Amino acid sequence: MNLDELQVKADNIRRTVFRLIHEAGGGHFGGSLSAVEILTILYYSEMRCDPSDPDWEGRDRFILGKGHAGPPLYVILADKGYFPVEKLCELDADGGMLPKHVDRLKVPGVEYSSGPLGIGMSVANGMAVAARCSGKDTRIYVLVGDGECDEGIVWEAAMTSAHYKLDNLLVIIDRNHCQIDGTTGEIMELEPFKEKWAAFGWNVLAANGHDMNSLKNALDKARMVKGKPSVIIADTVKGKGISFMENNFAWHSGILTGEQYETGLADLKRLADLAGKRL
């Protein structure tokens, strides 16, 4: 896929995510929609993976730190063939295989069960060290929410990554500036964010988290860095694509009315039409 095709893929994924969460009776719209392009470029362009063999030892590993953003990951895993697309209707269903927060024991292709925030980076550190000790060129990718960075364990993990010079580790921050109770600036100011990561010994990169070219450039630069871990701070929009959800922390999680659902579908159609014209 070229970058324009990746954007079309992301727009299709975003529409499916929006529909699935609505049909499940509500859920985590905001942080799911902000992460779509990041997950799309990782799974369709960046990472080595084999849906026919989810446990292939040579695969790259992906850790979803912000585990409430499971819906876009589920849609991608189904699209790639990790499990039947028909199973997507089981999102948040009693007895279904797709819980709100990702579960590695239930979902093929999921590497880490998430719910409690902040722990994913520590798990990723262990994977990165294990890959190095075994002589494998496996890369470990972690998607972390910016609200998640309120957790002290994130910074303990960051120190560990830098101390062990884990250059096979890449963290991407979904920097949508919102969390469940307000803006990140109001709840716990993160700035100067780039400087903090640099002070912890990381190679720091920035990207537009909804622009495939910007993400690709940052991913390529991260691969070239040796001797330290890399972090991409990806500037994103909470609730991306839905006019009444964008930059609105109240839509961290919620339930749509019928009218809101129709408005959202129309908003996403306009996004998809714009992407289609670029092809």
C-alpha positions as CSV (number, residue, x, y, z in Angstrom):
1,M,0.0,0.0,0.0
2,N,1.1,3.5,-0.7
3,L,0.4,6.3,1.8
4,D,-2.8,7.4,0.1
5,E,-4.1,3.9,0.1
6,L,-3.2,3.6,3.8
7,Q,-5.3,6.7,4.5
8,V,-8.3,5.2,2.6
9,K,-7.8,2.0,4.7
10,A,-7.7,4.1,7.9
11,D,-10.9,5.9,6.9
12,N,-12.7,2.6,6.3
13,I,-11.5,1.3,9.7
14,R,-12.7,4.5,11.4
15,R,-16.2,4.0,10.0
16,T,-16.3,0.4,11.1
17,V,-15.1,1.3,14.6
18,F,-17.7,4.0,14.9
19,R,-20.5,1.6,13.8
20,L,-19.3,-1.3,16.0
21,I,-19.0,0.8,19.2
22,H,-22.5,2.1,18.6
23,E,-23.9,-1.3,17.9
24,A,-22.3,-2.6,21.1
25,G,-24.4,0.0,23.0
26,G,-21.6,2.6,23.5
27,G,-18.0,2.6,24.5
28,H,-14.7,4.3,24.1
29,F,-15.2,6.5,21.0
30,G,-12.7,9.3,21.6
31,G,-9.4,7.4,22.1
32,S,-10.3,4.7,19.6
33,L,-10.9,7.2,16.8
34,S,-7.7,9.2,17.6
35,A,-5.5,6.1,17.3
36,V,-6.7,4.8,13.9
37,E,-4.0,6.1,11.6
38,I,-1.3,5.0,14.0
39,L,-2.5,1.5,14.2
40,T,-3.1,1.3,10.5
41,I,0.4,2.3,9.5
42,L,1.9,-0.1,12.0
43,Y,0.0,-3.1,10.9
44,Y,-0.2,-2.5,7.1
45,S,3.3,-0.9,6.6
46,E,5.7,-1.1,9.5
47,M,5.5,-4.3,11.5
48,R,6.4,-7.9,10.6
49,C,3.5,-10.2,11.4
50,D,1.9,-13.3,10.1
51,P,-1.9,-13.7,10.7
52,S,-1.6,-17.4,9.7
53,D,0.9,-18.0,12.5
54,P,0.1,-15.5,15.3
55,D,2.9,-17.0,17.5
56,W,5.6,-16.8,14.9
57,E,8.8,-16.2,16.8
58,G,10.1,-13.7,14.2
59,R,7.1,-11.4,14.5
60,D,7.4,-7.9,15.8
61,R,5.3,-7.3,19.0
62,F,2.7,-4.6,19.6
63,I,1.5,-3.6,23.0
64,L,-1.7,-1.5,23.4
65,G,-1.0,0.4,26.6
66,K,-4.2,2.3,26.3
67,G,-6.2,-0.9,26.3
68,H,-9.6,0.9,26.0
69,A,-8.7,1.6,22.4
70,G,-9.3,-2.1,21.5
71,P,-12.0,-1.5,18.8
72,P,-9.6,-0.3,16.1
73,L,-7.1,-3.0,16.9
74,Y,-9.9,-5.6,16.7
75,V,-11.0,-4.3,13.3
76,I,-7.4,-4.4,11.9
77,L,-6.7,-7.9,13.3
78,A,-10.0,-9.2,11.7
79,D,-9.2,-7.5,8.4
80,K,-5.8,-9.1,8.3
81,G,-7.2,-12.5,9.1
82,Y,-6.3,-13.2,12.7
83,F,-10.0,-14.1,13.3
84,P,-13.2,-14.0,11.2
85,V,-14.6,-10.6,10.5
86,E,-18.0,-11.9,11.6
87,K,-16.7,-12.0,15.2
88,L,-16.5,-8.2,15.3
89,C,-20.2,-8.2,16.3
90,E,-19.1,-9.7,19.6
91,L,-17.5,-6.4,20.8
92,D,-18.4,-6.0,24.5
93,A,-21.0,-8.8,24.2
94,D,-21.7,-11.2,27.1
95,G,-19.7,-14.3,26.4
96,G,-18.1,-12.7,23.3
97,M,-14.4,-12.9,22.4
98,L,-13.9,-9.1,22.1
99,P,-13.9,-7.3,25.5
100,K,-13.8,-3.6,25.9
101,H,-10.2,-3.8,27.0
102,V,-7.9,-6.1,25.0
103,D,-7.3,-9.6,26.3
104,R,-4.5,-11.8,24.9
105,L,-6.2,-15.0,26.2
106,K,-9.3,-14.3,24.1
107,V,-8.1,-12.5,20.9
108,P,-5.6,-14.0,18.4
109,G,-2.9,-11.4,17.6
110,V,-3.2,-9.5,20.9
111,E,0.1,-9.7,22.8
112,Y,-0.9,-8.1,26.1
113,S,-4.0,-7.9,28.2
114,S,-4.6,-4.3,29.1
115,G,-7.0,-2.4,31.4
116,P,-4.8,-0.9,34.1
117,L,-2.9,2.0,32.4
118,G,0.8,2.4,32.5
119,I,1.9,-1.2,32.7
120,G,2.4,-1.8,28.9
121,M,5.8,-0.1,28.7
122,S,7.2,-2.3,31.5
123,V,6.0,-5.4,29.6
124,A,7.5,-4.0,26.4
125,N,10.8,-3.5,28.2
126,G,10.9,-7.2,29.1
127,M,10.1,-8.2,25.5
128,A,12.8,-5.9,24.2
129,V,15.4,-7.3,26.6
130,A,14.4,-10.9,25.8
131,A,14.7,-10.2,22.0
132,R,18.2,-8.8,22.5
133,C,19.3,-11.7,24.7
134,S,18.1,-14.2,22.2
135,G,19.8,-12.4,19.3
136,K,16.6,-11.7,17.5
137,D,16.0,-8.5,15.5
138,T,12.4,-8.3,16.8
139,R,11.1,-4.8,17.3
140,I,8.6,-3.9,20.1
141,Y,6.0,-1.2,19.5
142,V,3.9,0.4,22.3
143,L,0.9,2.8,21.9
144,V,0.5,4.9,25.0
145,G,-2.1,7.5,25.8
146,D,-1.1,10.9,26.9
147,G,-3.4,10.7,29.9
148,E,-1.7,7.4,30.6
149,C,1.5,9.3,31.2
150,D,0.1,10.6,34.5
151,E,1.1,7.2,35.8
152,G,4.4,7.1,37.6
153,I,5.1,3.6,36.3
154,V,5.4,5.0,32.7
155,W,8.4,7.1,33.8
156,E,9.9,4.2,35.8
157,A,9.7,2.2,32.6
158,A,11.1,5.0,30.6
159,M,14.2,5.1,32.8
160,T,14.6,1.4,32.4
161,S,14.4,1.5,28.6
162,A,17.0,4.2,28.4
163,H,19.3,2.5,31.0
164,Y,19.4,-0.7,28.9
165,K,19.6,1.2,25.6
166,L,16.6,-0.6,24.1
167,D,16.9,0.7,20.6
168,N,14.6,-2.1,19.5
169,L,11.7,-0.4,21.4
170,L,9.5,2.3,20.0
171,V,6.8,4.1,22.0
172,I,4.1,6.1,20.2
173,I,2.2,8.6,22.3
174,D,-1.4,9.2,21.2
175,R,-1.2,12.9,22.1
176,N,-4.9,13.9,21.9
177,H,-4.7,16.3,24.8
178,C,-7.8,14.8,26.5
179,Q,-8.5,12.2,29.1
180,I,-11.6,10.9,30.9
181,D,-12.1,13.9,33.2
182,G,-10.8,16.9,31.2
183,T,-7.9,18.1,29.2
184,T,-4.4,16.8,30.0
185,G,-3.4,20.3,30.8
186,E,-6.1,20.6,33.4
187,I,-5.8,17.2,35.0
188,M,-2.0,16.8,35.0
189,E,0.2,19.1,32.9
190,L,2.6,17.1,30.8
191,E,4.5,20.0,29.1
192,P,7.3,20.4,28.4
193,F,6.6,16.9,27.1
194,K,9.3,16.4,24.5
195,E,11.9,17.7,26.9
196,K,10.9,15.3,29.6
197,W,11.3,12.3,27.3
198,A,14.7,13.6,26.1
199,A,15.8,14.2,29.8
200,F,14.9,10.5,30.4
201,G,17.4,9.5,27.7
202,W,15.1,8.9,24.8
203,N,15.3,9.8,21.1
204,V,12.3,12.1,20.7
205,L,10.4,12.5,17.4
206,A,7.2,14.4,16.6
207,A,4.5,13.5,14.0
208,N,1.0,14.4,12.9
209,G,-0.9,11.4,14.1
210,H,-3.5,11.6,11.3
211,D,-1.0,12.1,8.5
212,M,0.5,9.0,7.0
213,N,3.5,10.8,5.5
214,S,4.4,12.4,8.8
215,L,4.0,9.1,10.6
216,K,6.1,7.2,8.0
217,N,8.9,9.7,8.2
218,A,9.0,9.5,12.0
219,L,8.9,5.6,11.9
220,D,11.8,5.6,9.4
221,K,13.9,7.9,11.5
222,A,13.3,5.8,14.6
223,R,14.6,2.7,12.9
224,M,17.9,4.5,12.2
225,V,18.6,5.3,15.9
226,K,21.0,3.1,17.8
227,G,21.9,3.0,21.4
228,K,18.6,4.5,22.9
229,P,14.9,3.9,22.7
230,S,12.7,6.2,20.5
231,V,9.4,7.8,21.2
232,I,7.1,9.4,18.6
233,I,4.8,12.1,20.1
234,A,1.9,11.9,17.6
235,D,-0.4,14.9,17.7
236,T,-3.9,13.6,17.4
237,V,-7.5,14.7,17.8
238,K,-9.8,12.9,20.4
239,G,-12.8,11.6,18.5
240,K,-11.2,12.3,15.1
241,G,-13.7,12.6,12.3
242,I,-16.9,13.1,14.3
243,S,-17.8,16.8,14.5
244,F,-19.4,16.8,18.0
245,M,-16.7,14.4,19.4
246,E,-13.5,16.1,18.3
247,N,-11.4,17.5,21.1
248,N,-14.3,16.8,23.5
249,F,-13.2,14.8,26.6
250,A,-16.8,14.0,27.4
251,W,-16.6,11.5,24.5
252,H,-13.8,9.5,26.1
253,S,-16.7,7.0,26.5
254,G,-20.4,7.4,25.7
255,I,-23.6,6.3,24.1
256,L,-25.0,7.8,20.9
257,T,-28.5,8.8,20.1
258,G,-29.9,7.8,16.7
259,E,-29.5,11.4,15.5
260,Q,-25.8,11.5,16.7
261,Y,-25.1,8.3,14.9
262,E,-26.5,9.6,11.6
263,T,-24.5,12.8,12.0
264,G,-21.3,10.8,12.7
265,L,-21.8,8.6,9.6
266,A,-22.2,11.7,7.5
267,D,-19.0,13.2,9.0
268,L,-17.0,10.1,8.2
269,K,-18.4,9.9,4.7
270,R,-17.0,13.3,4.1
271,L,-13.6,12.2,5.4
272,A,-13.6,9.1,3.2
273,D,-14.6,11.1,0.1
274,L,-11.6,13.4,0.6
275,A,-9.3,10.5,1.0
276,G,-10.8,8.8,-2.2
277,K,-10.1,12.0,-4.2
278,R,-6.4,11.7,-3.4
279,L,-6.1,8.3,-5.0
